[in-house]
Amino acid sequence: MRASLIQIDVNPDESINSRRRRVGSLVRGQRGSDLVVLPELWTVGAFAYELFADEAETLRGPSPSAPSATSSSSVVSAPSSATVSATAQAMSEAARDAGVWLHAGSIPERGADGALYNTSLVFSPDGALAHTYRKIHRFGFDKGEAVLMGAGDRLVTVPLPELTLGLSTCYDLRFPELFRGLVDAGAQALVVSAGWPERRRAHWSLLARARAVENQAYVLACGTAGTHAGVEQAGHSVVVDPWGEVVAEAGRSEEILTVDLDPSKVTETREVFPALKDRVLGR
């Protein structure tokens, strides 16, 4: 299975509409990949808090977090039939043109309840909006995202033909119980869409490897490049295999990582070193 992570430079001098078009072209350039992953809040910048409300987009139709009849109360893996605007429309077209599964990063979503959410969108190769994930852990403590946005309340898995993805966003990376829940729901690859700051880049690299090792799963961590809202971004998007080995890592600038994932390596790792079977707490 071939995956491409697009580490986008979120330049404040570039208009959001221009960036949508440019990123759409980058996605189309990944024809031949099976999965493409984009960063968190790449339209506005993860730290551009003043833009969240003005640039929020609405998901119309059924609630994007409503579980299907076959889902558990805490895990969603069913498609959503919502219709969407702006960014989602552009990404839908790009996914269809490239013929890829597209994790289109996240957008500031205006929910039906009027609240803002940090919401990730996943499109199937025919351009349909197949899954959404509202970020559960909001960053900022007593300011920023933590007070401006509502929290998601459901884990989301995405069953692809070759393996199952578990979705997470940026600050979620610090909470291992979320990833344990995703693994219990069948995740074999953990996607982290992020806008991680340079000043904590060491944590980014450490936690990405830790989540891979402890869950014996691939980690696909895609961040942003550049500086936005005065916050220098870490870049260094990374793919880590189930043994914790770095398969590929980006630098600080805009860059595309393309790697081949071997789904059998997840199974092999869990069989050769069956640590997950020895869990006592949290089951």
N, C-alpha and C positions, 0 to 999 in steps of 0.2 A: 504494500500500500504506500503510495507516494503522498507526502504532505509538504505543503509550502507555508511558511510563516512570513508574512509581510510586515517588517518593522518600519512603520510609517513615520516620517519626519513631520510633526505637527507644527508647522511654521505659522506664527500669528500673522505674518504678512500675506499669507495665501488665504483667499476667501474660502468659506466652507463649501460653496457650490463648486469652486474650482477644485478643491480637494476631493470632493465626491467624484468628479469626473476623472481625476487623475488616478484615484484609487481603483475606480472601476476598470480603467485601462490596465492597471497592474494585475488585477484579478484575472482579466481576460488573457493576460500573458502567461497565466499558469495552466493553460490547457495541457492536459497530459498528467496533471496531478489528480489525485482523488479527493483531497481535502485541502482547503486554503483557510488560514486563520489570520484574522486582523486583530489589532490591539483594542484596548478599552477607550471609549469616548474619543476616538480619533477625529471626529468632526469638530469638536470644540476644544479638546484638551482636558485631561482629567483634573487639572487644578484650576481651570478657568471657571470658577464657581459662578461668577457674575453672568455667564452666558447660559447656564443650565436652563433657567426658566424661559428665556426668550427663544432658545433654539430647541426646546423640547418638542418631540414628535408624538403623535397620537397613534396608538394601535387600535383600530376600530374592529368591532366584531366580538366574538366570544373572548372571554378573559384569557390572556396568554398564559396564565398560570393554572387554569382549570384542569384537573387531572381527568384522564380518560376512565372509562368504566373498569379497565383492567389494570390501572395504575394503583399503587399504594397511596396512602394519604400523604406521604412525604416525598414521593419521587414521581416526577413527570417524565414520560418518554413518548407521549402521544403528540401528533401534529396539531398545530393550531391553524384554524381557517381564517384568522384575522387578515384584513387588508390593511395596508400601511402606506405611509407617505414618504416623500423626499429620499432620505438615505436608504430606507428599506427598498424603495422602488428601484433605485439605482443599483443596489447590491443584488436584488433579485434578477435584474437583467444581466448583470455581470456573471452571476453564477450560472445562469442558463446558457449564456454565450460560451462560457469556458467549459461547461459540462462538468462542474465540480460541486461537491459539498462545500458550502462556504459558511464558516463561522465568521460573521461580518463584524466582529467586535461588539461593542455596546454603544448605545445611544442614550441621551437623556429622554426618557419616555414620560409623557403626561398620561397617567392612568385614568381610567373611567371614574375613579373616585376623586380626581383632581390633583392627586399627589404626584410628585416626581419620583421616578425610579431609574436606576442604572441598569438598563435592560440589554442583554445580549440577544442577537438574532442569528438563527441558523437556517440556511436555505438549502434545499435539495437541488440536484443537478438540473431539474426542470424549472427552477426558479421559484418554487413554492416556499413560503415561509413555513418551515417544518417544526421548529421548536423555538421557544424563548426562555430566557433565564433572567430573573431579577436578582441582582446582587444582594446577598444575605448580609454580609459584614460591611458596613459603611465606614469609610475612613474619615478621620478628622477629630475624633473625641467630642469636643463641645463646639465644633465649628465646621464649616465646609460641607462636604457630602453628608456627614453624620447628622446634620441638622436640616439640610436642604432636601434630602431624598428619603423616601420610605424604604423599608427593608423588605426584601423578598422572603418568602417563608417555605420554599420548596426546593428540594434538590432536583436536578434535571440530568437525565442521561439521554444520549442520542445513539441509537443502534444503527451503525453503518453496516454495509454488506460484509466487511472483513473484521471489524472490531467495534466495541461500544465505547463512546466518549462519555466522560463525566465533565460537566461544565462548572467553571469557577471564574471569578473576576478579581484580580489584583489583591486587595487586602485579605480576601478569602484565603490566600496562600498561607497565612499565619495561623490558620485554625485547622489542625489535623483531623478533628472529628468530622468536619465536612467531607473530607476526602475518604475517610473510612466509610462514611455513609454511601458515597458514590461507588466505592468498590463493592460494598455489600449489595448494591443495586446492579452490579454487573459490569462496572466500568473497567476497561483495560488500558485506556489512555486518558489522561487527565489534562484538559485544556485550561490554561490560565491566560486570559486576555487582560492586559495590564497597561497602566500608565505609571510606571514605578520610577521614583526619583533617584538620581545619581548618588545622592548622599547616603542612600541605604542599599547601594548595589550589592554589597557583600551579602546582605540578608537575602536578596533576590536569588543569587546564585546558590547559596547554602540551602535555602528552603526548597527550591526547585528540585535539587538532588535528594533532599530528605524525603519529600513527598513521593518521589519515585522509588526510593529504597524501601520505605516503610510499607508502601502499598503494592510493591512489585508490579508497577505499571509504567508505561511511557508517560512522560510529562512533556507537553508542548506549551512552552511559556513564551508568549508573544507580547513584547512591549513597544513603546514608542521611542523615537529619537528626537533630538533637538531640544529646544527650550520653549516652554509655553507658560504663560501667566507667571513668568519669572522663575519657574522651577525647571532646572536642568534635568533632563530625562536620562535614565540609566542605559537605555538600549539593551544590548547583550541578550537579545532573545535567545532561547536555548531549547534544545531537544535533548532529553535525558532518557536513557533506556531503563528497563526494569531492574537492572543490576546497579543503577546509579551512575553509569558511565555517560559522559557527555558525548552525544552523537555529532552535534553541530552547535556552534555558538556564533552569534553575530557580534559586530563591533558596536561603535557608538553612533554611526551614521545610518541613514535609510538603507535597508538591505533586505534581500529575500533569501531565506534559508529553505532549501529543498532537500528532503531526506526520504529515504525508503524505510518504512516501518515493517517489522516482521511480527505479525500477530502471534505466531507460534512461540516467539521468545517470551511472551507474557506467560503462556501456559507452561513452558519449559522451566522458567524461573520459579514459578510457584510450586512446581512438582519437585524440582531438585532441592530447593530450600523452602520447605512448606511452613514458613513462619506464621502465615495468616491462619493456619489451622490451629495454632497454639494460643490464639487469643483467648483471654479469660474475661477481661473487662470490656464493657461496651457492646456486648453481643445481644 
